[in-house]
Amino acid sequence: MKLINRTGAFGRAAARVGFKGFDGAPHLILFIITLISASVLVAVAAFLIFGSLQAFNVIGPVELLFGESWRPTSFFNQAFGMLPLMVGTFLVSFLASIIAIPIGLGCTIYLAEIAHPRIRAFLKPAIELLAGIPSVVYGLFAMLILQGWVAQVFGLQHGYVALNGGIILAVMMIPIMVSLAEDAISAVPRELREASYALGATRWETMRSVVLPAAMSGILAAIILSIMRAVGETMAVLMAFNQTPILTLDPFSGVQTMTATIAIEMGEAAVGGLHYSALFAVGVVLFVITLLMNTIANRIMSRYAEAYR
């Protein structure tokens, strides 16, 4: 078998830039592909920041981020305060999380530790199939069916409220959470369970004190990724409740999320205008929130991983 010459031009170039285990052109090509993938993040960030400069310069970062009114199309009292949009996004995501996390973790524990293999083989693919349903289908269900149930249960005139959006987002979060968290629990070594049983622990004690702490890193990753899905969702929230940019934490009121604002208003904003730039600023804030959530998730997972080791 012909061996790759590590002393050729590619090998010498790799040695100069510090590559380890370099095997010639294939590794260089893979490195370039990876670099291109990573550069997309930088390109998106630069695109958003460049488009939002006008808004930050004219309106000011304080007014833009903490202003309490969003009226970009008003002729006499124009306002670009992003706080109602951020609070609306937080409210809907919070409602979805408090519904989805207990249900998702319950499903995960049942599938990973309790369910018979035949039941697991049927239920897990069925739950994962929910992740493949288009967002517009969830939105249509929330708009035509779910809002009527919400109105009936809580005695409202209509169900196009933040709670309706939170419920449908919870349904969309559950399959992501269950799939990732179940894989994390299943990856816990069997030896840990057997050692716990050997010390006299019951099945529930082993699950609570051994399995869940060992899989905590993956479970937290599953929860945060599912929350990020809720924060970034557009079509379902656009259809599930009235988009009203008001500053409220009332789950029975209409609110407006950041993603829905971009989707609704980008088509009517004049290119190069202040409104157009303000929508880019909304995208920048959403981008930063996503990065912060990723950073927090990595820190938490690293902490639990170090404790487990």
C-alpha positions in Angstrom: 0.0 0.0 0.0 1.4 3.4 -1.0 1.9 5.7 2.0 1.3 9.4 1.9 4.6 11.4 1.8 4.6 13.6 4.9 7.7 15.5 3.7 6.1 16.9 0.5 4.8 20.4 -0.1 1.5 19.8 1.8 3.4 18.2 4.7 5.9 21.0 5.0 3.0 23.6 4.8 1.1 21.8 7.5 4.2 21.7 9.7 4.7 25.4 9.3 1.0 26.2 10.4 1.1 23.7 13.2 -1.2 20.9 11.9 -0.9 17.6 13.8 -1.4 14.3 12.1 -1.5 15.9 8.7 -1.8 13.4 5.9 -1.6 15.5 2.8 -4.2 17.1 0.6 -7.3 15.3 2.0 -6.8 16.9 5.5 -6.1 20.3 3.9 -9.4 20.0 2.0 -11.3 19.0 5.1 -9.7 21.9 7.0 -10.8 24.4 4.3 -14.4 23.0 4.3 -14.5 23.3 8.1 -13.1 26.8 7.9 -15.8 27.8 5.4 -18.5 26.4 7.7 -17.2 28.4 10.6 -16.8 31.6 8.5 -20.6 31.5 7.8 -21.1 32.5 11.4 -18.8 35.4 11.0 -20.5 36.4 7.7 -24.0 36.3 9.2 -22.8 38.4 12.2 -21.1 41.0 10.0 -24.2 41.2 7.7 -26.5 41.8 10.7 -24.2 44.3 12.4 -23.6 46.3 9.2 -27.3 46.5 8.5 -28.1 47.7 12.0 -25.5 50.5 12.3 -27.9 53.2 11.2 -30.5 52.3 13.9 -27.9 52.2 16.6 -26.4 55.5 15.5 -29.7 57.4 15.0 -31.9 55.9 17.7 -29.2 55.1 20.2 -28.5 51.7 21.8 -30.2 52.5 25.1 -33.5 53.7 23.5 -33.4 50.8 21.0 -32.8 48.1 23.6 -34.8 49.5 26.5 -37.5 51.6 24.9 -41.0 50.6 26.0 -42.8 51.3 22.7 -42.5 49.8 19.2 -44.3 52.0 16.7 -42.1 52.0 13.5 -44.9 53.0 11.1 -46.4 55.8 13.2 -46.3 59.2 11.4 -46.4 61.4 14.5 -45.0 59.3 17.4 -42.5 56.9 15.8 -40.8 54.6 18.3 -38.3 51.8 18.0 -38.1 50.4 21.6 -37.3 46.7 21.4 -38.2 45.9 25.1 -41.8 44.8 24.3 -40.4 42.4 21.6 -37.8 40.9 24.0 -40.4 40.5 26.8 -42.9 38.9 24.4 -40.2 36.4 23.2 -39.3 35.7 26.8 -42.9 35.2 27.9 -43.8 32.8 25.1 -40.5 30.8 25.5 -41.0 30.7 29.3 -44.5 29.4 29.0 -43.4 26.7 26.5 -40.5 25.7 28.7 -42.5 25.2 31.9 -44.9 23.0 30.0 -42.3 21.1 27.8 -39.5 20.4 30.4 -41.5 18.3 32.9 -43.3 16.4 30.1 -40.1 15.9 28.1 -38.1 14.7 31.0 -40.9 12.4 32.1 -41.1 10.9 28.6 -37.3 10.6 28.5 -37.0 8.7 31.8 -39.8 6.4 30.8 -38.4 5.5 27.4 -34.8 5.1 28.7 -35.3 3.3 32.0 -38.8 1.9 32.3 -40.4 1.1 28.9 -40.2 -2.4 27.5 -37.9 -2.5 24.4 -40.9 -3.1 22.1 -42.8 -0.2 23.5 -39.6 2.0 23.3 -39.1 0.9 19.7 -42.6 2.2 18.8 -42.8 5.3 21.0 -39.4 6.9 20.4 -39.7 7.1 16.5 -43.3 8.3 16.9 -42.1 11.2 19.2 -39.2 12.0 17.0 -41.5 12.1 14.0 -43.1 15.2 15.6 -39.8 17.1 15.0 -40.2 16.6 11.3 -43.7 18.2 11.0 -43.4 21.7 9.4 -43.8 24.7 11.6 -46.7 26.0 9.5 -48.7 22.8 10.3 -48.2 23.4 14.0 -49.3 27.0 13.5 -52.4 26.0 11.6 -53.4 23.6 14.4 -52.8 26.3 17.0 -54.8 28.8 14.9 -57.8 26.6 14.1 -58.1 24.1 16.9 -55.9 24.9 19.9 -57.0 28.5 20.4 -60.6 27.3 20.7 -59.7 24.9 23.5 -57.7 27.6 25.3 -60.6 30.0 25.1 -63.0 27.4 26.3 -60.9 26.2 29.3 -59.9 29.7 30.5 -63.2 31.5 29.7 -61.7 33.9 27.1 -63.4 35.6 24.2 -60.7 34.1 21.9 -57.6 31.9 22.3 -55.2 34.0 20.3 -53.1 34.7 23.3 -49.5 34.1 24.4 -50.5 30.9 26.2 -51.7 29.4 23.0 -48.3 30.1 21.4 -46.6 28.7 24.5 -48.5 25.4 24.3 -47.8 24.9 20.6 -44.1 25.7 21.1 -44.0 23.2 24.0 -45.3 20.5 21.6 -42.5 21.5 19.2 -39.8 21.4 22.0 -40.7 18.0 23.4 -39.4 15.7 20.5 -36.0 17.5 20.4 -35.7 17.2 24.2 -36.7 13.6 24.4 -34.5 12.5 21.5 -31.3 14.1 22.9 -31.9 13.4 26.6 -32.8 9.8 26.0 -29.6 9.3 24.0 -27.7 10.8 26.9 -29.3 8.6 29.5 -28.8 5.5 27.4 -25.1 6.3 27.0 -24.6 6.0 30.8 -22.4 2.9 31.3 -24.3 -0.2 32.5 -21.6 -0.8 35.1 -22.7 2.3 37.1 -26.2 0.9 37.3 -24.9 -2.6 38.3 -22.6 -1.1 41.0 -25.6 0.8 42.5 -27.7 -2.3 42.5 -24.9 -4.2 44.2 -24.8 -1.6 47.0 -28.5 -2.3 47.7 -30.1 0.7 45.9 -33.5 0.3 44.3 -34.3 1.0 40.7 -35.7 4.5 41.5 -32.8 5.3 43.8 -30.3 4.3 41.1 -32.2 6.4 38.5 -32.3 9.4 40.8 -28.8 9.3 42.3 -26.7 7.6 39.7 -28.2 7.7 36.2 -29.6 11.2 36.0 -26.5 12.9 37.5 -24.3 10.9 35.1 -26.4 12.1 32.1 -26.9 15.6 33.4 -24.7 17.2 30.8 -26.6 15.7 27.9 -30.0 16.4 29.6 -29.1 20.1 30.0 -27.9 20.3 26.4 -31.3 18.8 25.3 -33.2 21.3 27.4 -31.3 24.4 26.2 -31.4 23.3 22.5 -35.2 22.9 22.8 -35.5 26.3 24.4 -33.4 27.8 21.6 -35.9 26.2 19.1 -38.7 28.0 20.9 -36.8 31.4 20.9 -36.1 31.1 17.2 -39.5 29.9 16.0 -41.3 32.2 13.6 -44.2 30.7 11.7 -46.0 28.9 14.6 -46.0 31.9 16.9 -47.0 34.1 14.0 -50.2 32.1 13.5 -50.9 31.1 17.2 -51.6 34.5 18.8 -52.3 38.2 18.0 -49.0 40.0 17.3 -49.4 43.0 19.6 -46.1 44.8 20.6 -47.1 45.7 24.1 -45.1 45.4 27.3 -46.8 42.7 29.4 -46.3 39.4 31.2 -49.9 38.4 31.0 -50.2 35.0 29.3 -53.8 35.8 28.3 -52.8 38.8 26.3 -51.4 39.1 22.8 -47.7 39.9 22.5 -45.2 40.2 19.7 -42.0 38.2 19.4 -38.7 39.3 17.8 -38.8 36.7 15.1 -42.4 37.5 14.2 -41.6 41.2 14.0 -38.9 40.6 11.4 -41.2 38.3 9.4 -44.1 40.7 9.5 -42.4 44.0 8.9 -39.4 43.3 6.7 -41.5 43.3 3.6 -43.0 46.7 4.2 -39.9 48.5 5.4 -38.1 50.7 2.9 -34.7 49.3 2.1 -32.0 51.5 3.6 -34.5 53.3 5.9 -34.5 53.6 9.7 -37.2 51.0 10.1 -35.3 48.6 7.9 -32.1 49.1 10.0 -34.1 48.7 13.2 -35.2 45.2 12.1 -31.6 44.3 11.5 -31.0 45.5 15.1 -33.7 43.1 16.2 -31.8 40.3 14.4 -28.5 41.4 16.1 -30.1 41.1 19.5 -31.6 37.7 18.6 -28.3 36.6 17.4 -26.6 37.7 20.7 -29.2 35.9 22.8 -28.6 32.7 20.9 -24.8 33.0 21.4 -25.3 33.7 25.1 -27.5 30.6 25.5 -24.9 28.5 23.7 -22.2 29.9 26.0 -24.2 29.3 29.1 -25.0 25.7 27.9 -21.3 25.0 27.3 -20.3 26.3 30.7 -23.0 24.3 32.5 -22.2 21.1 30.6 -18.4 21.5 31.2 -19.1 21.9 34.9 -21.2 18.8 35.2 -18.8 16.8 33.0 -15.8 17.8 35.2 -17.8 16.8 38.3 -18.7 13.4 36.7 -15.1 12.7 35.8 
